[in-house]
Amino acid sequence: MKLQSWKAGAVLAVCCIFAGRLTAQQLKLGKSPTQLDKNALLELNSEKQGFLLPRVLKSQLLAGGTLETAQDGMFVFVRDEACLYLKKNGVWVKVADYGSGAALNNWLLSGNTGATGSFLGNIDDVPMVIKSKNLSYLEFGRRDLLGLTDNYPDYTNKDQKVTYLRSALQFEAPGASFYKPMFFVDANGNFRMKGSSAGTDLFEFGATGTNNNGGFDFIIGDDGNEPIIFKSYTFNATPNIAEMMRIQSGKVGIGLTGMPARTFHVNGDMRLVGSAGTPTGMLGRDANGDVGNVGIDATLKMTAGVLSANSTTALWNASQIQGMNVATTTPGDGQVLKWNVASSSFLPADDITGGTSYGTLTSSDIKGAISTDPMYRLRIWKGNGEKVTNGPDTGPTGAAAWSVLSFQNTAGADYTTQMYFDKNTLALKEWSGGPTLTDNGNPWYKVVTTPGSLNFTDGGLIYASKSIDATSEVNQDAANLFWDKGSKDLGIRTNSPNSALQVNGSFSLPVNYVPVSGTGGGTITFNLNANMYSAVVRRTSSNSKSVNVTLPAETNMVGRIYIIRKLSSTFGAPTVTLSASGGYTIDSNASITITKYAMVQCLSTTEWVTLVAN
């Protein structure tokens, strides 16, 4: 070591002595100093020593540092950052980083230890390309940068991020003996997928065709019996995966779980919508569901897709009219064919002579429910589904379903009787005329009805009571409203009256209040009438008025009773007089004075009598 240091020092001394001469010559230090490389100004050659750069702190390169204004081209090692710096364009630039994390900026062929934020790729807008044998296999970049922008849908976005695979893509399949799975493009530009199925079978699908005659195919097989199955997944069902359709051995099955029995096999119902072509035959199915052609014999024919009876043959199983003429007259509604001896043919006629016929009204007007002929004793009509008009009152809403029975008779003049009925109304009316009906002033007569669950009790009075919406329904409460037809007694809240009228409870009579109001004197007249039962007189203000209560002057009041009551108040009690009128007297007087109260009753056509007074 000492010898080598001595040699280096001697050389350095020689360099310094002859510095003026060496400025234009070459310099080599170390091993074989006389063997010079003519292209090198300075050469260092040693197997045991290295080139040691100046070692400085980062602060010496910054503003105020000793090397801040160094010349461009100076090269130093910054100790506190463990990296090299070069003075370039007046600025110190880091050339290489030899710190503890330097390996993170390099990807090694022997593997790397990455960290958060590490990546392999470019940070500028240039494609990243992975090659083998100088051929591109995988490229990354913007669509426009990769030259993949085209003027048709989905390929026009120049800035779309694209991964461009320029080779077939094959997957590892350890369980497959053949046909390892692979995506590829064939020579005609068809994108396809081929792969293994069940270890040794093949499946393949993708685009097919040449010269603008493209298509899509799906291939499955090896032995020839492999199915193509379409399934659906329902997460809340058991099982949650169900087969919808399969194609197997040249057959299509829907709703199956195994091999289709026919070329097209549907396990379930089906619907066909639309029509094309002109049918020339019919299809039917047997008990197994197999479909076949249905034969058509000579009595039927299919022409232009329409199945019809063959008019050149006799009707089936109808020998009673076979070979006999049928009139071409258009039948009326409800008519039938009847044999007519005179014409030796079947003619349209009403279905029953002297009996019942049927019809449906075209409007809600009940006057349309006619009986066309007295021969038809009864014609039954069905309403048109609306509330009846010109019929009985069926309430505010009425019934939509109703019927009418019409009877036509002749008794000097035609008349028609109708019976109307719906869910809760039964009514009768007689009209003039027939078949045209004219209102002759007769009203509709309703039949009074009662609930079907009710059994009448002898003596129980009936009263109007609608259970739902009937307009003429009655009910009975024999325990509280009772008429004893033997004793001719009426009971209220009792079914065993012992008097002409027995009320088992309270009852109310009308009260007529006569207020004596105002000021001053004078007489107030209050006239009793048949709608009153009493007169209650009271002074309601300070005055000196008197009151004259006058009994009615009617001719038939025998037995009628009135009560007159005088009340005192803080204003005192007025003078009250009860007077007769119309030739009547009260206890043989024209009037009486009421002290507190009086009850009077009419005894005859001229006399009232006091029953109670005070």
Backbone torsions as a table, in degrees:
resi	resn	phi	psi	omega
1	MET	NA	-41.0	179.3
2	LYS	-65.4	-39.7	179.9
3	LEU	-61.6	-44.8	-179.4
4	GLN	-64.5	-40.3	178.4
5	SER	-63.8	-36.7	179.0
6	TRP	-65.7	-42.4	-179.5
7	LYS	-63.7	-44.0	-179.9
8	ALA	-62.4	-39.1	179.3
9	GLY	-66.7	-39.4	178.8
10	ALA	-63.5	-43.0	179.2
11	VAL	-61.8	-44.1	-179.3
12	LEU	-62.2	-36.5	179.4
13	ALA	-67.0	-40.8	178.6
14	VAL	-62.4	-40.0	179.6
15	CYS	-62.2	-39.6	-178.2
16	CYS	-69.8	-38.8	-178.8
17	ILE	-65.2	-42.0	-176.1
18	PHE	-102.9	32.1	-176.6
19	ALA	-59.4	-37.0	-179.8
20	GLY	-65.2	-33.9	-179.3
21	ARG	-79.4	-31.1	-172.9
22	LEU	-83.0	-10.9	-176.0
23	THR	-61.6	-23.1	-179.2
24	ALA	-110.9	11.8	-178.8
25	GLN	-120.7	-178.4	179.5
26	GLN	-94.5	157.0	178.3
27	LEU	-134.9	129.7	176.0
28	LYS	-129.0	129.7	179.9
29	LEU	-116.9	143.0	176.8
30	GLY	107.5	-143.1	-175.6
31	LYS	-71.5	139.4	178.8
32	SER	50.3	61.5	-174.6
33	PRO	-66.6	-16.8	-178.3
34	THR	-88.5	-11.3	-180.0
35	GLN	-92.2	98.7	-172.9
36	LEU	-100.4	148.4	169.5
37	ASP	-95.4	116.1	-173.3
38	LYS	-62.9	-17.1	179.5
39	ASN	-88.3	-7.7	-175.6
40	ALA	-104.9	129.3	174.0
41	LEU	-77.3	-39.9	178.6
42	LEU	-134.2	129.4	-179.6
43	GLU	-130.8	132.1	175.1
44	LEU	-112.7	128.7	-175.6
45	ASN	-136.6	109.4	179.4
46	SER	-157.0	145.3	176.0
47	GLU	-100.4	-2.7	-175.7
48	LYS	-126.4	-11.1	-176.6
49	GLN	-128.5	159.7	180.0
50	GLY	-124.1	-179.8	180.0
51	PHE	-95.8	117.0	-175.9
52	LEU	-104.7	114.4	-179.8
53	LEU	-80.4	164.0	173.5
54	PRO	-61.8	137.0	-177.7
55	ARG	-112.2	118.6	-175.2
56	VAL	-131.9	169.9	173.7
57	LEU	-92.5	156.0	-178.5
58	LYS	-61.5	-31.1	-178.2
59	SER	-64.8	-24.0	-179.3
60	GLN	-75.1	-16.0	179.3
61	LEU	-91.9	-16.0	-174.7
62	LEU	-88.3	178.7	-179.0
63	ALA	-56.0	129.8	-179.2
64	GLY	89.7	-11.3	179.7
65	GLY	-77.3	163.3	-176.6
66	THR	-68.2	-23.1	-178.0
67	LEU	-108.6	13.6	-177.5
68	GLU	-60.1	-38.1	-174.8
69	THR	-104.3	22.8	179.9
70	ALA	-61.7	159.2	-179.8
71	GLN	-72.5	151.5	174.7
72	ASP	-59.7	139.8	179.0
73	GLY	104.6	-8.9	178.8
74	MET	-71.9	142.2	-174.9
75	PHE	-126.0	124.0	-179.4
76	VAL	-138.0	161.1	173.9
77	PHE	-106.7	119.6	-179.2
78	VAL	-89.2	112.8	-172.7
79	ARG	-67.2	-43.6	-174.2
80	ASP	-73.8	-8.6	173.8
81	GLU	-115.7	-8.3	179.5
82	ALA	55.0	49.8	-179.6
83	CYS	-150.3	165.7	-179.8
84	LEU	-95.8	143.4	177.1
85	TYR	-126.0	143.1	177.6
86	LEU	-125.0	134.3	176.5
87	LYS	-82.3	116.4	-174.6
88	LYS	-137.8	124.6	179.4
89	ASN	54.1	38.6	176.5
90	GLY	78.3	7.9	-177.2
91	VAL	-131.2	136.2	174.1
92	TRP	-73.8	124.7	-177.0
93	VAL	-120.6	134.5	177.8
94	LYS	-72.1	128.0	-177.3
95	VAL	-98.2	-45.2	-178.5
96	ALA	-149.6	147.0	-178.8
97	ASP	-113.1	121.1	180.0
98	TYR	-115.8	27.6	178.2
99	GLY	-76.2	-173.7	-175.9
100	SER	-67.5	-24.4	-179.1
101	GLY	-101.6	14.9	-175.9
102	ALA	-63.9	-31.6	-177.1
103	ALA	-67.8	-19.3	-179.4
104	LEU	-67.7	-20.4	-179.2
105	ASN	-92.8	5.7	-179.0
106	ASN	-128.7	137.1	175.3
107	TRP	-99.9	126.7	-174.2
108	LEU	-101.3	146.5	177.2
109	LEU	-69.9	-18.4	-179.2
110	SER	-93.4	4.5	179.2
111	GLY	110.6	157.3	-175.2
112	ASN	-132.8	155.1	170.0
113	THR	-108.4	106.0	-173.7
114	GLY	-84.3	175.4	176.6
115	ALA	-144.8	169.4	-179.6
116	THR	-56.6	127.9	-179.4
117	GLY	94.2	-5.8	179.2
118	SER	-71.7	146.6	177.0
119	PHE	-158.1	162.4	174.2
120	LEU	-113.3	118.1	-178.2
121	GLY	159.5	-167.3	-177.8
122	ASN	-106.0	150.7	176.0
123	ILE	-106.3	-2.5	175.9
124	ASP	-111.1	175.7	-172.2
125	ASP	-87.1	67.5	175.8
126	VAL	-134.4	152.0	-179.7
127	PRO	-66.0	147.8	169.8
128	MET	-103.1	127.3	-171.9
129	VAL	-125.2	133.8	172.5
130	ILE	-110.5	124.6	-174.2
131	LYS	-123.8	162.5	169.1
132	SER	-143.1	131.3	-176.0
133	LYS	54.6	38.2	179.1
134	ASN	61.3	21.0	174.9
135	LEU	-111.8	135.4	-178.3
136	SER	-73.5	127.9	176.7
137	TYR	-110.7	-32.5	-176.6
138	LEU	-148.0	129.6	-179.3
139	GLU	-130.6	144.5	-179.6
140	PHE	-126.4	139.8	176.4
141	GLY	161.4	-175.6	175.4
142	ARG	-71.8	152.0	-178.0
143	ARG	-54.9	-45.4	-177.0
144	ASP	-67.5	-36.0	-178.8
145	LEU	-66.6	-32.0	179.8
146	LEU	-86.6	-0.3	-179.7
147	GLY	72.7	31.2	-175.1
148	LEU	-111.5	12.3	178.9
149	THR	-80.6	126.6	178.5
150	ASP	-131.0	157.5	-175.6
151	ASN	-93.5	57.5	171.0
152	TYR	-148.6	160.7	-168.3
153	PRO	-51.7	140.5	175.7
154	ASP	75.0	1.0	178.6
155	TYR	-124.9	18.4	-174.0
156	THR	-101.7	-11.4	-176.9
157	ASN	-79.0	103.8	-175.5
158	LYS	-65.6	-29.0	-175.6
159	ASP	-96.1	8.5	178.4
160	GLN	-66.2	133.9	176.8
161	LYS	-74.4	127.8	-172.8
162	VAL	-129.7	136.0	167.5
163	THR	-105.2	115.2	-170.3
164	TYR	-106.2	107.1	179.6
165	LEU	-93.4	122.4	-174.1
166	ARG	-112.4	34.0	178.4
167	SER	-156.1	170.0	171.2
168	ALA	-66.0	156.2	-179.8
169	LEU	-122.1	113.4	-177.5
170	GLN	-115.6	143.0	-177.7
171	PHE	-107.3	150.2	173.7
172	GLU	-71.3	136.4	179.1
173	ALA	-142.9	80.9	-176.8
174	PRO	-59.5	-29.4	-177.0
175	GLY	-84.8	-0.7	-177.5
176	ALA	-103.1	132.1	177.3
177	SER	-82.9	-34.4	-179.0
178	PHE	-134.9	172.7	170.5
179	TYR	53.6	55.7	177.2
180	LYS	-56.8	135.6	-172.1
181	PRO	-61.4	136.5	-173.7
182	MET	-154.8	135.5	167.8
183	PHE	-96.2	136.5	-179.0
184	PHE	-157.4	169.0	175.9
185	VAL	-123.0	126.9	-176.9
186	ASP	-83.0	-177.0	-174.4
187	ALA	-65.1	-20.2	-179.7
188	ASN	-95.5	8.9	178.9
189	GLY	82.1	14.9	-179.7
190	ASN	-86.0	124.2	178.4
191	PHE	-83.7	126.6	-172.3
192	ARG	-140.3	162.9	175.0
193	MET	-129.7	128.6	176.8
194	LYS	-127.2	142.2	-178.8
195	GLY	-164.1	-177.8	-177.0
196	SER	-92.0	154.3	177.0
197	SER	-142.2	122.8	177.6
198	ALA	57.3	34.3	173.9
199	GLY	87.7	-49.2	-173.6
200	THR	-124.9	-9.2	-178.5
201	ASP	-90.5	169.2	-174.5
202	LEU	-119.8	141.4	164.5
203	PHE	-134.3	148.1	-179.9
204	GLU	-153.3	138.8	176.3
205	PHE	-149.8	159.9	176.5
206	GLY	148.2	-170.6	-178.5
207	ALA	-72.0	151.4	179.2
208	THR	-147.6	162.4	176.6
209	GLY	117.8	170.7	179.0
210	THR	-141.7	156.8	170.5
211	ASN	51.6	55.4	176.2
212	ASN	63.8	24.2	177.7
213	ASN	-124.4	66.0	-172.5
214	GLY	-84.8	169.7	177.7
215	GLY	-166.2	-169.8	178.7
216	PHE	-141.5	132.3	178.3
217	ASP	-130.8	160.7	179.2
218	PHE	-135.4	120.4	-176.1
219	ILE	-116.5	131.0	174.8
220	ILE	-137.7	138.8	177.0
221	GLY	156.5	-168.5	179.1
222	ASP	160.2	-58.8	176.0
223	ASP	-89.1	-19.6	177.3
224	GLY	103.0	-4.4	-176.8
225	ASN	-117.2	13.1	-176.9
226	GLU	-76.2	134.8	-177.7
227	PRO	-90.2	154.4	165.1
228	ILE	-105.5	116.2	-171.2
229	ILE	-118.8	133.2	174.0
230	PHE	-107.2	127.3	-177.2
231	LYS	-126.7	159.1	175.5
232	SER	-122.7	149.0	-179.7
233	TYR	-114.9	127.6	175.3
234	THR	-124.8	115.2	-169.0
235	PHE	-66.3	-28.9	-175.5
236	ASN	-103.4	20.0	179.3
237	ALA	-110.0	160.0	176.4
238	THR	-130.5	114.9	-6.3
239	PRO	-71.3	159.0	-175.8
240	ASN	-89.7	-4.2	174.7
241	ILE	-118.5	123.5	-177.2
242	ALA	-129.5	142.1	178.5
243	GLU	-77.4	133.8	177.6
244	MET	-102.5	-47.6	-175.7
245	MET	-152.7	148.5	174.3
246	ARG	-139.1	149.6	174.2
247	ILE	-121.0	119.7	-172.2
248	GLN	-151.9	130.0	176.4
249	SER	53.6	40.9	178.1
250	GLY	75.2	15.9	-179.3
251	LYS	-126.8	154.3	179.6
252	VAL	-118.1	129.1	178.3
253	GLY	-125.2	138.1	178.5
254	ILE	-123.4	128.4	179.2
255	GLY	75.8	21.2	-179.0
256	LEU	-105.1	173.5	172.0
257	THR	-129.9	11.0	-179.6
258	GLY	-151.9	-166.8	-177.2
259	MET	-60.8	129.4	174.6
260	PRO	-63.0	141.4	-179.5
261	ALA	-83.0	-22.0	-178.4
262	ARG	-131.1	171.9	179.7
263	THR	-56.2	-38.1	174.4
264	PHE	-132.1	113.5	-172.4
265	HIS	-124.9	116.4	-179.3
266	VAL	-114.1	123.1	176.1
267	ASN	-102.4	87.0	-176.2
268	GLY	145.9	-176.9	-179.8
269	ASP	-82.5	168.9	-178.8
270	MET	-152.6	161.8	-179.6
271	ARG	-138.2	135.8	175.4
272	LEU	-116.2	127.9	-178.9
273	VAL	-122.7	136.9	179.5
274	GLY	96.3	164.3	-177.6
275	SER	-150.2	142.7	177.0
276	ALA	-144.5	146.5	-179.4
277	GLY	77.5	-178.5	179.7
278	THR	-117.2	113.1	-178.7
279	PRO	-62.1	142.3	175.4
280	THR	-122.7	0.6	-179.9
281	GLY	-155.4	-178.9	-178.3
282	MET	-129.2	153.2	177.2
283	LEU	-114.4	149.3	175.0
284	GLY	-143.7	172.8	178.9
285	ARG	-131.7	154.3	180.0
286	ASP	-94.6	-171.9	-176.7
287	ALA	-63.8	-25.3	178.6
288	ASN	-83.9	-6.9	-177.3
289	GLY	92.2	0.7	179.1
290	ASP	-73.0	137.3	-175.3
291	VAL	-98.6	137.6	177.4
292	GLY	-149.0	172.2	178.8
293	ASN	-72.5	141.0	176.4
294	VAL	-99.6	127.3	179.0
295	GLY	-75.3	149.1	178.6
296	ILE	-121.1	119.5	-178.1
297	ASP	-84.7	-172.1	-172.0
298	ALA	-69.8	-19.5	-178.2
299	THR	-79.4	-13.7	176.5
300	LEU	-121.5	159.4	176.3
301	LYS	-151.2	153.5	176.4
302	MET	-120.5	117.1	-178.4
303	THR	-126.3	125.5	178.9
304	ALA	54.1	36.9	177.0
305	GLY	82.2	6.8	-178.8
306	VAL	-113.7	127.3	177.0
307	LEU	-87.9	127.6	-177.8
308	SER	-147.1	165.0	176.3
309	ALA	-75.2	143.8	178.6
310	ASN	-80.1	105.9	-175.0
311	SER	-68.1	-10.4	179.3
312	THR	-85.9	-4.9	179.2
313	THR	-115.4	161.1	179.4
314	ALA	-72.4	152.5	176.9
315	LEU	-65.7	147.9	-178.2
316	TRP	-71.4	138.5	172.4
317	ASN	49.5	37.7	179.9
318	ALA	-136.1	55.0	-174.5
319	SER	-66.4	-19.1	-178.9
320	GLN	-68.8	-19.8	175.0
321	ILE	-119.5	1.4	-177.8
322	GLN	-64.2	129.5	178.9
323	GLY	81.7	-2.2	-179.7
324	MET	-99.9	145.0	-179.2
325	ASN	-70.5	145.0	174.3
326	VAL	-120.7	128.8	-177.3
327	ALA	-62.5	149.5	179.9
328	THR	-88.0	1.9	179.3
329	THR	-62.5	135.9	179.6
330	THR	-72.3	122.6	179.8
331	PRO	-67.9	151.0	173.4
332	GLY	-82.5	172.1	-178.6
333	ASP	-61.5	123.7	177.8
334	GLY	84.8	-1.4	-178.5
335	GLN	-80.4	159.5	178.1
336	VAL	-128.2	170.3	176.0
337	LEU	-87.9	132.5	177.7
338	LYS	-129.7	146.1	-179.3
339	TRP	-74.9	130.7	179.4
340	ASN	-115.0	114.5	-175.1
341	VAL	-64.4	-40.5	-175.1
342	ALA	-61.1	-38.8	-178.0
343	SER	-99.5	-4.1	-178.5
344	SER	52.2	45.4	-179.9
345	SER	-154.2	167.3	174.9
346	PHE	-88.6	128.1	-179.1
347	LEU	-119.4	149.7	174.7
348	PRO	-65.8	137.0	178.7
349	ALA	-156.7	159.8	175.2
350	ASP	-63.6	151.6	-166.3
351	ASP	-74.7	-27.4	-176.8
352	ILE	-134.6	125.6	177.0
353	THR	-91.9	124.2	178.9
354	GLY	74.4	15.7	-177.7
355	GLY	-128.7	-132.7	-173.6
356	THR	-112.7	142.5	172.9
357	SER	-131.3	170.6	-171.7
358	TYR	-132.1	154.5	177.5
359	GLY	-161.4	165.0	177.2
360	THR	-125.0	126.8	-178.9
361	LEU	-70.9	143.9	178.9
362	THR	-94.9	-7.8	176.4
363	SER	-141.0	174.5	-178.6
364	SER	-82.3	-4.6	-177.2
365	ASP	-74.4	118.1	-176.7
366	ILE	-70.6	-15.1	178.3
367	LYS	-69.0	-13.1	175.5
368	GLY	-79.4	-10.0	-179.8
369	ALA	-84.7	79.4	-173.6
370	ILE	-102.5	164.7	169.8
371	SER	-111.7	114.6	-166.0
372	THR	-69.9	-19.3	-172.5
373	ASP	-155.8	137.9	176.5
374	PRO	-58.2	-21.1	177.8
375	MET	-63.6	-28.8	179.2
376	TYR	-92.0	97.4	-174.3
377	ARG	-61.3	-28.3	-175.5
378	LEU	-145.8	133.6	172.1
379	ARG	-128.3	126.9	-176.7
380	ILE	-101.9	125.8	-178.2
381	TRP	-115.5	141.8	173.2
382	LYS	-103.7	135.4	178.7
383	GLY	-64.1	167.5	-175.1
384	ASN	-91.3	8.4	178.3
385	GLY	94.3	5.5	176.8
386	GLU	-118.1	164.9	177.1
387	LYS	-61.5	136.9	-174.9
388	VAL	-65.9	142.5	171.4
389	THR	-116.2	152.1	-175.0
390	ASN	60.6	19.6	177.4
391	GLY	-111.5	-167.1	178.1
392	PRO	-68.7	158.8	177.2
393	ASP	-71.9	116.9	-178.6
394	THR	-108.2	21.0	177.6
395	GLY	94.3	176.4	-175.8
396	PRO	-64.2	-33.4	-179.8
397	THR	-101.5	-31.4	179.8
398	GLY	68.1	-171.9	179.8
399	ALA	-118.5	140.7	177.7
400	ALA	-85.2	-28.0	179.8
401	ALA	-102.9	112.9	-179.8
402	TRP	-150.3	163.1	-178.7
403	SER	-139.3	160.4	-179.2
404	VAL	-136.5	134.0	171.1
405	LEU	-104.2	123.5	-178.4
406	SER	-114.3	130.4	179.3
407	PHE	-121.3	124.8	177.9
408	GLN	-107.9	135.4	179.1
409	ASN	-136.5	162.9	177.1
410	THR	-125.8	118.4	177.7
411	ALA	-142.2	75.3	-175.2
412	GLY	82.5	-39.1	175.4
413	ALA	-147.1	147.1	-178.9
414	ASP	-68.2	142.4	172.3
415	TYR	-149.1	157.1	-177.3
416	THR	-130.3	130.0	176.5
417	THR	-104.4	131.4	179.1
418	GLN	-114.3	143.0	171.9
419	MET	-120.0	114.8	179.8
420	TYR	-98.2	139.6	173.5
421	PHE	-152.3	141.2	171.6
422	ASP	-134.7	-155.0	-173.0
423	LYS	-63.8	-24.8	-178.2
424	ASN	-149.7	14.2	179.5
425	THR	-129.7	131.5	175.8
426	LEU	-130.6	122.2	-174.6
427	ALA	-143.8	156.0	-178.8
428	LEU	-127.9	147.7	173.5
429	LYS	-155.8	144.4	174.8
430	GLU	-107.6	127.6	176.9
431	TRP	-107.0	157.5	171.2
432	SER	-87.7	147.8	174.4
433	GLY	92.3	175.0	179.3
434	GLY	166.7	124.7	6.2
435	PRO	-78.2	-25.2	179.2
436	THR	-71.6	131.1	-175.0
437	LEU	-99.4	138.4	178.6
438	THR	-126.3	135.7	179.7
439	ASP	-74.8	119.1	-179.1
440	ASN	-102.0	15.3	178.7
441	GLY	92.9	-11.3	177.9
442	ASN	-67.7	133.9	179.3
443	PRO	-81.5	172.0	167.7
444	TRP	-81.3	133.3	177.0
445	TYR	-108.0	117.7	-179.9
446	LYS	-87.7	143.2	172.6
447	VAL	-87.2	124.8	178.5
448	VAL	-73.5	131.7	-176.7
449	THR	-120.3	165.9	178.1
450	THR	-141.5	156.1	-179.7
451	PRO	-54.9	140.9	-177.6
452	GLY	-64.5	-18.5	-179.8
453	SER	-87.1	-2.8	-174.7
454	LEU	-95.3	132.8	170.6
455	ASN	-112.2	121.9	-178.3
456	PHE	-66.1	145.8	173.2
457	THR	-105.0	133.2	178.8
458	ASP	-56.4	130.8	178.3
459	GLY	92.3	-20.0	179.6
460	GLY	-71.9	132.1	179.8
461	LEU	-80.7	146.8	178.1
462	ILE	-101.8	155.3	-178.8
463	TYR	-148.1	154.1	-180.0
464	ALA	-65.3	131.6	-179.4
465	SER	-159.4	114.1	-180.0
466	LYS	-91.8	124.3	177.2
467	SER	-77.4	-37.8	177.9
468	ILE	-132.3	-83.1	-176.8
469	ASP	-140.4	20.9	177.1
470	ALA	-67.8	153.5	-178.4
471	THR	-105.7	-6.5	-178.7
472	SER	-144.2	48.0	-177.6
473	GLU	-103.7	141.1	177.9
474	VAL	-124.6	162.9	178.5
475	ASN	-140.6	178.9	-175.6
476	GLN	-144.0	141.6	173.7
477	ASP	-135.7	80.1	-172.6
478	ALA	-65.2	-23.1	-179.5
479	ALA	-72.5	-20.2	-175.5
480	ASN	-121.4	-17.3	175.6
481	LEU	-131.1	107.6	-170.3
482	PHE	-138.8	136.0	176.1
483	TRP	-118.9	117.0	178.0
484	ASP	-86.8	102.3	-174.3
485	LYS	-69.3	-17.3	177.8
486	GLY	-78.6	-52.1	-177.9
487	SER	-88.9	-8.0	-177.9
488	LYS	60.3	37.6	178.3
489	ASP	-105.6	147.0	179.5
490	LEU	-114.4	129.7	179.6
491	GLY	-117.3	135.3	174.2
492	ILE	-115.6	122.4	-172.4
493	ARG	63.2	28.2	172.6
494	THR	-157.7	147.4	175.6
495	ASN	-111.3	18.5	175.4
496	SER	-140.2	66.0	-177.5
497	PRO	-66.6	145.1	178.9
498	ASN	-114.1	5.7	177.5
499	SER	-138.2	170.3	178.3
500	ALA	-54.3	-36.6	172.9
501	LEU	-139.7	118.3	175.7
502	GLN	-120.2	121.2	177.8
503	VAL	-108.6	112.9	-178.1
504	ASN	-91.1	71.7	-177.1
505	GLY	153.4	-170.6	-177.1
506	SER	-79.6	161.4	172.3
507	PHE	-146.0	160.8	-175.4
508	SER	-123.4	145.2	175.2
509	LEU	-125.3	155.9	-176.5
510	PRO	-68.5	143.0	177.4
511	VAL	-115.5	131.5	178.4
512	ASN	-117.1	117.0	-175.8
513	TYR	-95.0	130.5	-179.4
514	VAL	-115.5	97.0	178.6
515	PRO	-81.5	138.8	177.2
516	VAL	-105.5	99.4	-173.1
517	SER	-121.0	178.1	179.6
518	GLY	92.0	-165.5	-179.3
519	THR	-129.4	169.6	176.1
520	GLY	80.0	-162.9	-177.7
521	GLY	-111.4	-159.7	-178.8
522	GLY	112.2	-178.2	-176.9
523	THR	-126.1	133.2	175.3
524	ILE	-100.7	126.0	179.8
525	THR	-101.8	129.6	178.2
526	PHE	-124.4	118.5	-175.8
527	ASN	-98.3	121.8	174.1
528	LEU	-77.5	151.8	176.4
529	ASN	-143.2	-176.6	-173.7
530	ALA	-66.4	-17.7	-179.8
531	ASN	-90.8	4.4	-177.1
532	MET	-116.0	161.0	176.7
533	TYR	-128.7	-27.0	-176.3
534	SER	-146.3	166.3	173.1
535	ALA	-138.2	118.5	-179.5
536	VAL	-110.6	116.4	-172.6
537	VAL	-106.9	133.8	178.5
538	ARG	-150.9	137.5	176.0
539	ARG	-80.3	129.0	-176.2
540	THR	-112.6	-0.1	175.9
541	SER	-153.4	171.9	-178.3
542	SER	-79.0	110.3	178.1
543	ASN	-158.7	177.1	179.8
544	SER	-121.1	27.1	-177.1
545	LYS	-76.1	150.7	173.9
546	SER	-112.4	166.0	-175.9
547	VAL	-127.4	133.7	175.7
548	ASN	-116.5	109.4	177.8
549	VAL	-92.6	123.8	-173.5
550	THR	-110.6	130.2	177.3
551	LEU	-76.1	156.2	-179.4
552	PRO	-65.9	162.3	179.2
553	ALA	-112.5	27.4	-177.9
554	GLU	-71.2	158.2	-174.9
555	THR	-88.4	-18.6	-176.5
556	ASN	-129.0	81.4	-178.7
557	MET	-125.2	12.8	-174.9
558	VAL	-56.5	127.1	-179.6
559	GLY	94.8	-14.3	-177.7
560	ARG	-67.8	142.9	-177.3
561	ILE	-123.8	139.8	172.0
562	TYR	-130.1	149.2	175.5
563	ILE	-121.9	131.5	178.4
564	ILE	-119.9	130.2	-178.1
565	ARG	-131.2	130.0	175.7
566	LYS	-105.0	129.3	-179.3
567	LEU	-113.7	147.0	174.3
568	SER	-94.0	155.3	177.0
569	SER	-142.2	-175.4	178.6
570	THR	-64.3	-15.8	178.7
571	PHE	-97.0	7.5	-178.5
572	GLY	89.6	-173.2	-178.8
573	ALA	-118.1	137.3	179.9
574	PRO	-79.6	166.7	172.3
575	THR	-80.7	127.5	-176.5
576	VAL	-121.8	127.5	178.8
577	THR	-118.5	135.4	174.2
578	LEU	-104.3	119.9	-174.2
579	SER	-116.5	145.4	172.5
580	ALA	-89.4	164.0	178.9
581	SER	-149.2	167.1	175.8
582	GLY	65.5	31.5	177.5
583	GLY	87.6	2.5	177.9
584	TYR	-85.3	159.1	172.6
585	THR	-127.2	161.6	175.3
586	ILE	-118.7	113.9	-176.0
587	ASP	49.9	43.2	178.9
588	SER	68.6	12.1	177.6
589	ASN	-117.1	158.9	177.4
590	ALA	-73.2	-25.8	-179.5
591	SER	-159.8	165.7	174.4
592	ILE	-136.5	157.6	177.9
593	THR	-97.7	134.9	-178.3
594	ILE	-93.4	119.5	177.9
595	THR	-81.2	-60.0	174.3
596	LYS	-124.4	-50.3	-179.1
597	TYR	-157.2	164.2	175.8
598	ALA	-156.3	142.2	172.7
599	MET	-117.9	124.0	-177.9
600	VAL	-121.9	152.5	179.1
601	GLN	-136.9	142.9	179.7
602	CYS	-80.5	122.3	-178.5
603	LEU	-95.5	-27.2	-177.3
604	SER	-155.8	-168.0	-179.1
605	THR	-79.6	1.6	-179.9
606	THR	-136.7	-2.3	-167.6
607	GLU	-136.6	133.0	167.5
608	TRP	-108.4	148.0	179.7
609	VAL	-131.9	143.7	177.6
610	THR	-80.9	124.4	177.6
611	LEU	-91.2	-43.8	179.2
612	VAL	-141.7	140.1	178.2
613	ALA	-154.8	154.4	176.3
614	ASN	-156.7	NA	NA
